[in-house]
Amino acid sequence: MSARTSWIILVMVLSAAPVRAEPIRIAYSGVSAAGTPLWLAKEEGVFTKHGLEADLVTVRSAPIQVSALVSNEVQFVRGSASSMLTAAAQGAKLKILFSLFAERASYNFLVSPSITSPRDLRGKKIGVQDFSGLLWSLTMLSLREMGLDPQRDNINIQAIGDSTVIAQSLATGIIDGAALDKLQSVKLQGLGIKVLFDLSRIPFPSSPFMSAESFIQKNPQVVENFIKALIEASAIMRSQKERGLAVLQKHIKVDRQLAEIGYKNLLEDLTSYTFVTAKGLRTVQEIIALRDPKIAKFNVEDLLDQRILSKVIKSGYVEEIERKYRLRS
């Protein structure tokens, strides 16, 4: 056998050998429609296609999400900008990479049927997931925009569980108000619960993806593949309704009619990519500063590292994917 023939055979064998997928763990804070692209990327093999072996884990506590990122127990988090901003201001080396959703909070502040105006919330109970995450931030933002102050107006804010538990508690009268996403809002309105305030008019980072600065520096290709996989998952969601509905129904556990509503609401906010802005983070910062004034001194731009997203965009990848799924000609 000639040296040339041996070389050709070696190249063919190496080319045929499977590429080892990079294992990653991705934490998310709870079950909501915003998680659909992430679940789809896992279940439809999009992460695998991009060389990633993804393990999705539910981590409902924002402080535990931060600890998991810092210790590299998870490599990415889809969660609350408020918890990451708090941790970063305290010295944690964390970065926001990007979001798949328009920079607004597609949430409603919902109240029990007996409440007709913001002043009726005085002396009432409001449910949140914890005292640092997204639902707490949106609750405090809602109260501020409605001219209410929890201490002055004797509003009792209670950490009672994730959004599913909060919705059940509101429906059964255990609490009097809560900030919940639009799909939960539609479900609860069918039970007589009312919308008191629409949060979508306010610039607010929506479901950003985050990672530790050290992981980004050591693994830029993994981060790039992660971003590309989610951009493709978003394209699938927007172009293939039935696949999107199937994932929604599986995880949100709603009937076809509510899934259709959830899918429609999702499409109003779901993008190919969204740069998280300093303006949106400053809205979050103002809310956190109500509890911890020292946060106001932190430069929110230090929390952003969207250079790899910019690289992906400049490469033409987004146009390529959108043409593949017929989202552009």
Stockholm file with secondary structure:
# STOCKHOLM 1.0

chainA/1-329         MSARTSWIILVMVLSAAPVRAEPIRIAYSGVSAAGTPLWLAKEEGVFTKHGLEADLVTVRSAPIQVSALVSNEVQFVRGSASSMLTAAAQGAKLKILFSLFAERASYNFLVSPSITSPRDLRGKKIGVQDFSGLLWSLTMLSLREMGLDPQRDNINIQAIGDSTVIAQSLATGIIDGAALDKLQSVKLQGLGIKVLFDLSRIPFPSSPFMSAESFIQKNPQVVENFIKALIEASAIMRSQKERGLAVLQKHIKVDRQLAEIGYKNLLEDLTSYTFVTAKGLRTVQEIIALRDPKIAKFNVEDLLDQRILSKVIKSGYVEEIERKYRLRS
#=GR chainA/1-329 SS CCHHHHHHHHHHHHHHSCCCCEEEEEEECSCSGGGHHHHHHHHTTHHHHTTEEEEEEECCCHHHHHHHHHTTSCSEEECCHHHHHHHHHTTCCEEEEEEEECSBCCEEEEECTTCCSGGGGTTCEEEESCSSSHHHHHHHHHHHHTTCCTTTTTCEEEECCSHHHHHHHHHTTSCSEEEEEHHHHHHHHTTTCEEEEEGGGSBCCCSCEEEEHHHHHHCHHHHHHHHHHHHHHHHHHHHCHHHHHHHHHHHHCCCHHHHHHHHHHHHHHEEEEECCCHHHHHHHHHHHHTTCGGGGGSCGGGGBCCHHHHHHHHTTHHHHHHHHTTSCC
#=GC SS_cons         CCHHHHHHHHHHHHHHSCCCCEEEEEEECSCSGGGHHHHHHHHTTHHHHTTEEEEEEECCCHHHHHHHHHTTSCSEEECCHHHHHHHHHTTCCEEEEEEEECSBCCEEEEECTTCCSGGGGTTCEEEESCSSSHHHHHHHHHHHHTTCCTTTTTCEEEECCSHHHHHHHHHTTSCSEEEEEHHHHHHHHTTTCEEEEEGGGSBCCCSCEEEEHHHHHHCHHHHHHHHHHHHHHHHHHHHCHHHHHHHHHHHHCCCHHHHHHHHHHHHHHEEEEECCCHHHHHHHHHHHHTTCGGGGGSCGGGGBCCHHHHHHHHTTHHHHHHHHTTSCC
//
